[in-house]
Amino acid sequence: MTVIAGITGGIGSGKSLVLRLFMELGAFGIDCDALSREAVRPCTEAWWKVVSHFGKGIIMRDLEIDRRRLRDIIVEDSAMRRVLESIVHPEVMALCRARIEAIKKMEPDAVIAIDVPLLIEAGLQTEFEFDTVIVVYVSESEQVKRVMMREGVDEREARRLIALQMPLSEKVRYADVVINNEGTIEETAKQVRRVFQDLKRKGSGQK
Protein backbone atom coordinates (compact mmCIF):
# COMPACT_ATOMS: atom_id res chain seq x y z
CA MET A 1 0.00 0.00 0.00
CA THR A 2 1.01 3.64 -0.40
CA VAL A 3 2.66 5.19 2.63
CA ILE A 4 2.62 8.96 3.09
CA ALA A 5 5.06 10.86 5.29
CA GLY A 6 4.52 14.53 6.10
CA ILE A 7 7.74 16.46 6.58
CA THR A 8 7.63 19.74 8.48
CA GLY A 9 9.86 21.97 10.57
CA GLY A 10 10.68 25.64 10.43
CA ILE A 11 12.40 28.11 8.15
CA GLY A 12 16.06 27.13 7.94
CA SER A 13 15.63 23.76 9.65
CA GLY A 14 16.41 21.71 6.53
CA LYS A 15 13.08 20.33 5.30
CA SER A 16 14.17 20.59 1.67
CA LEU A 17 17.33 18.60 2.39
CA VAL A 18 15.35 15.86 4.09
CA LEU A 19 12.86 15.72 1.21
CA ARG A 20 15.73 15.41 -1.28
CA LEU A 21 17.31 12.61 0.75
CA PHE A 22 14.02 10.69 0.77
CA MET A 23 13.76 11.07 -3.00
CA GLU A 24 17.32 9.82 -3.47
CA LEU A 25 16.30 6.68 -1.60
CA GLY A 26 13.36 6.10 -3.94
CA ALA A 27 10.47 8.01 -2.39
CA PHE A 28 8.23 10.26 -4.47
CA GLY A 29 8.53 13.84 -3.26
CA ILE A 30 6.03 16.68 -3.17
CA ASP A 31 7.20 20.17 -2.18
CA CYS A 32 4.25 22.29 -1.02
CA ASP A 33 6.33 25.46 -1.15
CA ALA A 34 6.88 24.82 -4.87
CA LEU A 35 3.14 24.13 -5.22
CA SER A 36 2.40 27.48 -3.57
CA ARG A 37 4.30 29.17 -6.40
CA GLU A 38 2.46 27.08 -8.97
CA ALA A 39 -0.89 27.98 -7.36
CA VAL A 40 -0.35 31.69 -8.03
CA ARG A 41 1.32 31.54 -11.42
CA PRO A 42 0.38 34.55 -13.56
CA CYS A 43 -3.24 34.98 -14.56
CA THR A 44 -4.62 32.06 -12.55
CA GLU A 45 -7.69 32.68 -10.42
CA ALA A 46 -5.62 32.64 -7.22
CA TRP A 47 -3.11 35.09 -8.77
CA TRP A 48 -5.89 37.55 -9.50
CA LYS A 49 -7.20 37.22 -5.93
CA VAL A 50 -3.75 37.93 -4.50
CA VAL A 51 -3.28 40.94 -6.79
CA SER A 52 -6.71 42.33 -5.88
CA HIS A 53 -5.96 42.09 -2.15
CA PHE A 54 -2.30 43.15 -2.13
CA GLY A 55 -2.11 45.48 -5.12
CA LYS A 56 -0.10 45.50 -8.32
CA GLY A 57 2.97 46.68 -6.40
CA ILE A 58 3.78 43.02 -5.60
CA ILE A 59 3.92 42.10 -9.31
CA MET A 60 7.23 42.01 -11.18
CA ARG A 61 7.63 42.88 -14.87
CA ASP A 62 7.15 39.24 -15.92
CA LEU A 63 3.88 39.18 -13.92
CA GLU A 64 5.33 36.82 -11.33
CA ILE A 65 4.59 37.71 -7.71
CA ASP A 66 7.53 39.23 -5.86
CA ARG A 67 7.55 36.76 -2.97
CA ARG A 68 10.01 38.79 -0.90
CA ARG A 69 7.87 41.92 -1.14
CA LEU A 70 4.75 39.91 -0.33
CA ARG A 71 6.50 38.34 2.64
CA ASP A 72 7.43 41.79 3.96
CA ILE A 73 3.74 42.70 3.95
CA ILE A 74 2.53 39.63 5.81
CA VAL A 75 5.35 39.80 8.36
CA GLU A 76 4.01 43.23 9.37
CA ASP A 77 0.29 42.38 9.17
CA SER A 78 -1.10 39.11 10.54
CA ALA A 79 -4.55 39.84 9.08
CA MET A 80 -3.06 40.08 5.59
CA ARG A 81 -1.18 36.85 6.24
CA ARG A 82 -4.45 35.10 7.00
CA VAL A 83 -5.95 36.51 3.79
CA LEU A 84 -3.04 35.17 1.77
CA GLU A 85 -3.28 31.75 3.42
CA SER A 86 -7.03 31.59 2.75
CA ILE A 87 -6.33 32.14 -0.97
CA VAL A 88 -3.28 29.94 -1.43
CA HIS A 89 -3.77 26.98 0.92
CA PRO A 90 -6.86 25.49 -0.78
CA GLU A 91 -5.10 25.67 -4.15
CA VAL A 92 -1.97 24.00 -2.76
CA MET A 93 -4.02 21.24 -1.14
CA ALA A 94 -5.81 20.53 -4.43
CA LEU A 95 -2.52 20.37 -6.34
CA CYS A 96 -1.04 18.10 -3.67
CA ARG A 97 -4.02 15.72 -3.75
CA ALA A 98 -3.76 15.48 -7.53
CA ARG A 99 -0.10 14.50 -7.27
CA ILE A 100 -0.82 11.90 -4.60
CA GLU A 101 -3.48 10.30 -6.79
CA ALA A 102 -1.16 10.28 -9.81
CA ILE A 103 1.58 8.59 -7.78
CA LYS A 104 -0.84 5.98 -6.43
CA LYS A 105 -1.91 5.11 -9.98
CA MET A 106 1.67 4.77 -11.17
CA GLU A 107 3.04 2.95 -8.14
CA PRO A 108 0.50 1.63 -5.60
CA ASP A 109 3.23 0.66 -3.12
CA ALA A 110 5.01 4.01 -3.23
CA VAL A 111 6.49 5.92 -0.34
CA ILE A 112 5.42 9.56 -0.71
CA ALA A 113 7.26 12.28 1.24
CA ILE A 114 5.50 15.65 1.37
CA ASP A 115 7.23 18.82 2.57
CA VAL A 116 4.47 20.85 4.29
CA PRO A 117 5.87 23.94 6.07
CA LEU A 118 2.62 24.72 7.96
CA LEU A 119 1.52 21.12 8.48
CA ILE A 120 0.94 21.55 12.21
CA GLU A 121 -0.09 25.23 12.28
CA ALA A 122 -2.81 24.56 9.69
CA GLY A 123 -3.96 21.35 11.40
CA LEU A 124 -3.14 19.20 8.38
CA GLN A 125 -2.06 16.12 10.34
CA THR A 126 -5.13 14.23 9.09
CA GLU A 127 -5.65 16.13 5.81
CA PHE A 128 -3.75 13.54 3.76
CA GLU A 129 -3.93 10.71 6.30
CA PHE A 130 -0.20 10.91 6.97
CA ASP A 131 1.18 7.58 8.13
CA THR A 132 4.07 9.42 9.75
CA VAL A 133 4.65 13.06 10.69
CA ILE A 134 8.35 13.99 10.61
CA VAL A 135 9.67 17.15 12.22
CA VAL A 136 13.10 18.34 11.06
CA TYR A 137 14.71 19.91 14.11
CA VAL A 138 17.55 22.30 14.83
CA SER A 139 18.14 24.43 17.94
CA GLU A 140 16.83 27.99 17.99
CA SER A 141 20.33 29.45 17.84
CA GLU A 142 21.21 27.31 14.83
CA GLN A 143 17.95 28.22 13.13
CA VAL A 144 18.60 31.94 13.61
CA LYS A 145 22.10 31.58 12.19
CA ARG A 146 20.88 29.68 9.13
CA VAL A 147 18.06 32.13 8.41
CA MET A 148 20.46 35.07 8.67
CA MET A 149 22.79 33.41 6.19
CA ARG A 150 20.11 32.19 3.78
CA GLU A 151 17.97 35.33 3.72
CA GLY A 152 20.76 37.87 4.11
CA VAL A 153 19.10 39.51 7.12
CA ASP A 154 20.19 40.56 10.59
CA GLU A 155 19.35 38.64 13.75
CA ARG A 156 16.29 40.74 14.57
CA GLU A 157 14.74 40.12 11.14
CA ALA A 158 15.66 36.43 11.27
CA ARG A 159 13.82 36.06 14.57
CA ARG A 160 10.80 37.86 13.12
CA LEU A 161 10.66 35.42 10.22
CA ILE A 162 11.04 32.44 12.55
CA ALA A 163 8.24 33.79 14.77
CA LEU A 164 5.75 33.50 11.89
CA GLN A 165 5.69 29.75 12.55
CA MET A 166 5.24 27.60 15.62
CA PRO A 167 8.55 27.13 17.49
CA LEU A 168 10.35 23.91 16.61
CA SER A 169 10.48 23.05 20.31
CA GLU A 170 6.67 22.87 20.22
CA LYS A 171 6.39 21.14 16.85
CA VAL A 172 8.34 18.13 18.07
CA ARG A 173 5.41 17.31 20.37
CA TYR A 174 3.32 16.51 17.30
CA ALA A 175 5.99 14.37 15.63
CA ASP A 176 5.99 10.64 15.12
CA VAL A 177 9.64 11.00 14.13
CA VAL A 178 12.16 13.78 14.83
CA ILE A 179 15.14 14.15 12.49
CA ASN A 180 17.93 16.18 14.04
CA ASN A 181 19.57 18.22 11.29
CA GLU A 182 22.23 19.98 13.35
CA GLY A 183 25.04 17.64 12.31
CA THR A 184 26.55 16.72 8.97
CA ILE A 185 24.57 15.80 5.88
CA GLU A 186 25.79 12.24 6.35
CA GLU A 187 24.35 12.14 9.88
CA THR A 188 21.02 13.46 8.63
CA ALA A 189 21.05 10.99 5.72
CA LYS A 190 21.55 8.10 8.14
CA GLN A 191 18.42 9.13 10.07
CA VAL A 192 16.42 9.54 6.85
CA ARG A 193 17.53 6.11 5.63
CA ARG A 194 16.30 4.51 8.83
CA VAL A 195 12.91 6.22 8.57
CA PHE A 196 12.59 5.33 4.87
CA GLN A 197 13.23 1.67 5.63
CA ASP A 198 10.56 1.76 8.35
CA LEU A 199 8.09 3.31 5.91
CA LYS A 200 8.86 0.65 3.29
CA ARG A 201 8.19 -2.06 5.86
CA LYS A 202 4.95 -0.38 6.82
CA GLY A 203 3.90 -0.25 3.18
CA SER A 204 4.57 -3.95 2.71
CA GLY A 205 2.62 -4.85 5.83
CA GLN A 206 5.68 -5.86 7.84
CA LYS A 207 6.15 -4.85 11.45
Order of alpha helices (4+ residues) and beta strands (2+ residues): beta-alpha-beta-alpha-alpha-alpha-alpha-beta-beta-alpha-alpha-alpha-beta-alpha
